Amino acid sequence: RRKRREKTVTGYRYELEKFEADHSDATLDSITRPDLRKYLLGLKMKPASIAVRWRCVRALYRWARRQEPPMCSTDPTAGLALDLPHVDHELTVLPVADCAAIMRGLSDRWRPAAALALFAGIRPQELSGFGKARLSWESIDMAGRIIRVPASVAKTRRERIIEGLPTTVWDWLGTASEAARVGPICTGSHQGLIGAVKVACGRGKGKGKRKWPQDGTRHAFASYAVALNSDPGKVSLWLGHQGKPELLLTRYRALATKAQAEAFFGITPKAP
């Protein structure tokens, strides 16, 4: 009814099936607030995953209370405090050398998608679909140098138009043949795209491999774009941020120098 994406609905279903299996002999009313708190804090999961389970259980109780007649008389999630530790991921930026290795090491199948991820800040999920529509070549205006991310593709469900980007992304997209510029830009899965990118820069699976940064390609674009461009509002528009541009500077300003940014956007097909 609320038109949630299939991936969201599947996630809620999975969490509630787990909750149901762990309480197969209980009724909604028989689970007290202390019981629920003990259960959630006893889960062998990361704090963020426990918080997801908690939100799903809370949604279940709120739904049950709205039914006619109500399916339970109490809601143990009301006022429940878990005090889960907050994990703030330390932002690290993909080095310029790794970004160059990605673009030069990928096959023609993955290179256009990687170019959009690195040099236009397009989310890998928006390129590969991941439960929704994929970005297609129809959304790329090569002549006008404009990228349109439709609402059906965008993570935020709001269309965004990206223009005025440095020429790097257009240089790489221009290497694709006219015949290849049809249909989805990324024909593989989300795992396939990220896996190919990791392998290309030596961050694939295996002992001794370097860790892949959180949202590596998008954060690389944001960090180098902020270092290169003195207009945070423009970079915010490129990224599709709805908040204040100042937040972008606070988060990304000190992660790269202007010289590094110039080297990053200097990664072109013709560069040595």
N, C-alpha and C positions, 0 to 999 in steps of 0.2 A: 504493500500500500504506500510506503514512503519512498518507493522507487530507488532503493539502495542497489548498488552494483552487486552483481553475482558474487564477486569475491568477498564483499562485506557480509552478505547473507551466509555464505559458506563458512566464513570465520565464526560467526555467532553460533551457527549450527554445531560446528565442531566443539566449541567451548562448552556449550550447554549439554552436548552428549557426554562429554567428559564429566561434567558436574553431576549429571543424572546417574552415570555409572558408579560414581563415588558415593552416591546417596540412594542406592537402589531400594533400600528398605525404609526410607524416610518419606514423610509428606512435607509439603512446603511449610505448614504450620509447626511441624515438630522440630524444625531447625532454628535454634535460638541464635541471637547475635554472638554470644561467646563461642558457640559451636562453629558458626560461619567464620569468625575471625581465626580460630584455631586451625580450621581447615585450610584457609587461604594462606596463612603464614607457614603452614606445614608443607606446602607444595614444593617439590624439588624443581623449582623453575626460577628464572631470573625475575627480579622485581617488576620489570616492564611486562613480562608475561603474566605474572600474578595480577597486575593491575587490569590487564585485558580480561582475564577470567572474572574478576570482581565486577567490571562494567557489564559483562554479559549476564551474570547472575542478578545484578541490580535491575537490568532491563526485564529479566524474566519475572521478578517479583512485582515490578510496576505494572507489567502487562496482566499478570494474574489478578492483581487487585482491581483492575478496571473491568474485569469480566462481570457479566450478569448471569447468575449471582457470582460474587467474588470467589476466587479459587483458594484464597487464604485470607486470614483475618489480620495477620501481622506482616510486617516487612522488616526482617532483621538487617537489611542493608541500610536502612535509614539511620543516619548518625554513626554509621560504622567507620572507625578510623583505623587504618592499618599502619600508618607511619612507615611506608616503604621508603627505602633509601633512593634518592634521586641520582641517577647516573648521567652525568653531563659528558657526552662524547667529546673528547678533545679533537678539535679540527686539525687535520694535517692535509697538506696540499701535495698532489702528485707532482714530483719534480718535472721540469721541462723535458729532461732527457727521457723520462718514462712516457710522457705524452707523445714525444717524437717517435719513440719505439712502437707505441700503439699504432700510430697512423702508418708507419712504414712496414709494420709486421703483419697487419691484417690483410685478409683476402678481399677481393672485390665485393664479396657477399656482405661483409660487415663494415667496410670502410665508410660508406655514406652515413650510416647510423652513428658510428663512432665520431665522425666529424661534427654531426649535429649535437651530439652529447657533449663533446669537449669544447667546441667553438661557438655554440649557440645556447648551451645550458639546457637543452631538451632532456627531460628525464628519461632514463632507459625504459621505464614502464610505459611512457607515452609512445615510445618508438616500437616496443615489442607487444603492446596490447595489455598483457597481464590482466585479463578479465574484462577488457573493454576494447574499443576500436583502436587501430594502430594509425600512427601518422603516415600519410601517403604522399607520394610525389605530387599529387594534385594540390597539396597545401603549400608547395614550394614554388614561388614565383622567381625563376632564375633571372629573368630579364629585369624585373623591378627590384630584385634582391629583398623580397619580403617572405617571411615564414608565417603562416597562419596555423595556429594550433586550435582545432575546433573544440567546442565544449565537450563533444562526445569522446575526445581523446585526452583532454587536459585533466590532470589530477584534481584540480579545483572545480571542475565542471563549468568553468568560465572560459570563453574563447579569449585567446591572447594573440596579438599581432606583434611580431618581432621584426623590426627594421632598423637600419642604421648600424648593423653589426660590422666589426672589422672584416676585411675582405677574406680572411683565412678560410672561413667555412665555405665561401663561394668558390674559392680556389679548389678545395677538395671535392665539393659536389660536382664541379665542372669536369672532374676526371671520369665521372660515370657517363657511359654512352647514352645517346638519345633513346635507344631501344631499352636500356635498363631503367629508364625513368618512368616506369609504369607500375601502378599498384603500390603496395606497402613498401616503405623504405627499408624496413627490417622484416625479413621473411622468417626469421628464426624465433626461438623462444627467448624470454627474458634471461633465463639461466644461460642459454647459448651465447647471447650477446655479451653478458658480463664475463662469462668464462673465456670467450675469445679475447676480450680486451685484457683480462688479467694475464693470460698466457703470453700475449704479445709483448707485455712489458716486464715479464719475468715474475709475476705475482700470482701464478697459478697455485694449485694445490701441491702439497708435498713438503717434506721436512726441509727447513732452511729457507723456504720461500718468504718473501717480505709480505707483511700484512697489507691488505687492500683497505684504503681509507674509507670511512663512512661516506656514502654517496660520492665516490671518488671523482667521477667526471663532472658532475654538476658543481661540486665545491671547487674543483680546479678552475672551471670557467668563471665562477663568481669571484674567486680570489684574484685571479689574474685580470679580470675585467675591472674590478674595483681599483687595483693598483695602476692600471693603464688609464682609466677614465676618471676625470675629476667630477663627474656628474652622477651622484648616487641614484638620482631619480631615474636616469636613463637605464642604468643597470638593473634597477628594481623592475622596470617595465619589461626588460628582456627576460628576467627570471619569472615574471608573473606574480611578484610579491604584492600582497594587498596591504601590508603594514607600512610604517613610516620608513623612508629611505635611510634615515639615520641608523636604524637597526642593522641595515646591511653593512654600513661602515663599522659599526661596533663589533660585528662578528667576523668580518673578513679583512679589515683594513691592514693589519700588521702581518698578514700571512704570506705576502709576496712583495717584492720590490718592483719598481717600475721597470728596471732593467730585465728582471725575470719575466715580467708581463710582456715586454717587447719581444723577448726571445720566444715566449709561448705562442704569441700571435704571429711570430715569424716562421712557425712550422708550416711550410707550404710544400706542395708536391715538387716544386723546383728547387727548394732549399737543399743544400748538401747534407 
